[in-house]
Amino acid sequence: MNLFTKYSRISNILEGDLEHLSGSYVPDSFPHRETEIDHIVRVLSSILRHTRPSNILIYGKTGTGKTSTTHYVTKMLSEASSDGVKVCYVNCQVYDSPYSILITIVNTLSESESDMIPPLGWPLDRIYSELISRINRRKGFYLLVLDEVDKLIEKNGGDSLYVILKVLDDSTVSRTSLIGITNDAGFLDGLEPRVRSRMNQESVLFTPYNASDLRDIISFRLNGVVKKNTVTESAVNLCAAIGAQEHGDARKALDLMRIAIEIALREGREQITDEEIYQARDKFEMDVVKEAIKTLPLQSKIVMLSSVVTQELNSKLMVTGEIFANYRNICAELGFMPLTSRRVSDILSELEDFGLLSATTKSMGRYGRTRFISVMGQLDLFKKYILEDENLSMFRGSKVTRQSRFENVVDSRKQENGNLEKRLSEIADSEIQKD
């Protein structure tokens, strides 16, 4: 008997495509984003009057619909414009340098594979000249969408965006505008004045969804995907509530519902209830952590591994210096060149922003202020996910040793605090007796 036979039976739940609940799906309507979409449309409508529109900067937390609505609006604009609008979408998490972004734009404008330029080998000024030449040769309007644009600045500084913005000014025959998408509300404040002045942008803020908004979004996406009454109202409300707790993340809420439906399908259940939502949440959170660790750069994985083994040895030693010492030991064992302590400290901060670590700064009295680190999850699972990387699979911990110098400082500080509390208590008792 074929192992897949039991899963091939006709579903009593589905009547449409589950893809409609995925984060990559672009629907034909966006509940509770009508105001933001109208703002973007009004700015871009200048193109229909043959006028270059202002640049647009779209802010909002993860899962608030920034990227999906941008794809939706630019598609509608291309259909409405008689001259045609060329849209180039670039994710700066993937293409994170001016060099790779300019090559991507040039190749988007290529009419055939033979017309494309190689990813390496050309100097930046030649790529820039080729891009300007191709833009002006085609004429018309161009929209350059930089998703996660803050990642470009984070890695390369403000000059990287300056180069991109200069393309807009130098494309004199064609008219080019920029749409930047970012999670960072302070993005503009971090730019140098000369870069900020070139932005000439209108800003659109995507506020987080509340539970009521998410309930409407989930119900809208479920329409035509599942049969009527197969998803209980309670399950939809629970899914929306979980998404609202995650800063109004519609992507997470929809993924939870999709996973819950998949669980019901595998188990042959006829309805999606709270039980399936809770099961989906547990599976989702486990998969998110695994995916987050899996996609970390190699050096970040080594720093994460150092954090795990340091906490395994003694959670009281979870300070930057001890983690860096074990990081160097791991690099020595596996044959990697270690980074500087400052760079490792930066990576620890990045891992904290990613939700994999937490950090608390405490005063150690005469020893100064110290940052204590804690791994936010099960140490054995974190280590298992990290060691799935073939570059780290040979780690055995042979060179990792328990440090003791800082442990003595911590114990000394605790003793000082205990003595101080005891003395304060004695003074208080003495004052009470006097009264």
Secondary structure, DSSP 8 states (H G I E B T S, - for coil): --TTGGG-S--SSBSS-GGGGSTT---S--TT-HHHHHHHHHHHGGGGGT----EEEEEE-TTSSHHHHHHHHHHHHHHH-SS-EEEEEEETTTS-SHHHHHHHHHHHT-SSGGG---SSSS-HHHHHHHHHHHHHHH-SEEEEEEETHHHHHHHH-HHHHHHHHHHHHH--SSEEEEEEEES-TTTGGGS-HHHHHHH-EEEEEE----HHHHHHHHHHHHBTTB-TTSB-HHHHHHHHHHHHHTTS-HHHHHHHHHHHHHHHHHHT-S-B-HHHHHHHHHHHHHHHHHHHHHTS-HHHHHHHHHHHHHHHH-GGG-BHHHHHHHHHHHHHHHT-----HHHHHHHHHHHHHTTSEEEEEEE-GGG-EEEEEEESS-HHHHHHHHTTSTTTTT---TT-----HHHHHHHHHHHHHHHHHHHHHHHHHHHHHH-
